[in-house]
Amino acid sequence: MKEKIKEYSVLLYYKYVAFPDPEQFRDEHLEFCFQNDIKGRVFISDEGINGTVSGLKDNIEKYKQNLTAYPEFKDIVFKEDAADEHAFRKTHVRVKNEIVNASFGWVDLSKTGKRLQAEELKKLYESGEDFVIIDARNTYESVIGKFQNAITPKMDTFRDWVRVADELKEYKDKKVVTYCTGGIRCEKASAYLVEQGYKNVFQLQDGIVTYAKKYPDTFWEGSVFVFDERRILETNTKEEKKHIGKCYFCGKSTSYYINCHNQECDKLLVTCHECKTENEYCCSDKCRSSENKRKVYHG
């Protein structure tokens, strides 16, 4: 059977760069997105840009041309995936104080960890060299996917990185590699480690999404959490590598996420498809009996 051609693309990108007029950019960019049916979330600040958007492939090409026409973004790196439809329902372009929320205050982003390309990380694993690899993402992301032998600290938000850096100070003299989804968090996280006296810090260039696409079934285990309607990317093909998350109800291996459909709860949980249906998209008996449940849309 001929595989259906995917007509949409999803872009993930960021760049830390001094940007002079975020408000003007917001207005121009939002108008461009509306005119070209681009949906997603773009955060702009005087420290740079962070975006993930979707659209028809032709419109995404126009989008990339429009964004790189700004001198500050001319060399921006796009991570791109094919999709069957829009990965977002709405369009948001917002001015922020930071393009990724942290609690560090100012850190010197000219002194980040050394950049480690995907192929270099693979070779590092294969060499048997002693190193520490640390997940800079939130716990709800790492429970469904991580690098082999990675430290996955308990983090509710990226603001917890200050605590994590202090808790892991026993590794200050070790070779340390930080990673995140696309690179934006581990760039700032690695700079903070350098600032705190960690001696030999690296960051995975372009993040998990680039590594897992280039080298599936190697040292990435499980699925990748993404911040759009897809929720996850399954990058591995071998069954034993596909899922490391466990169903909230039965413990079966899965990567599937839902929010509890009791709107007063809204708890994010990993669940297999069978338990999701059996429990009416809710986390407990109390939530199943709530009168404030979302409707379930099939199809």
Helices and strands as residue ranges (DSSP letters): E 8-16, H 22-35, E 39-45, E 48-56, H 57-68, G 71-73, E 78-83, E 91-95, E 114-116, H 118-127, E 132-135, H 139-142, E 145-147, G 158-160, H 161-167, G 169-171, E 175-179, H 184-195, E 200-204, H 207-214, E 220-222, E 224-225, E 232-233, H 239-242, E 257-259, E 268-270, H 273-278, H 285-288
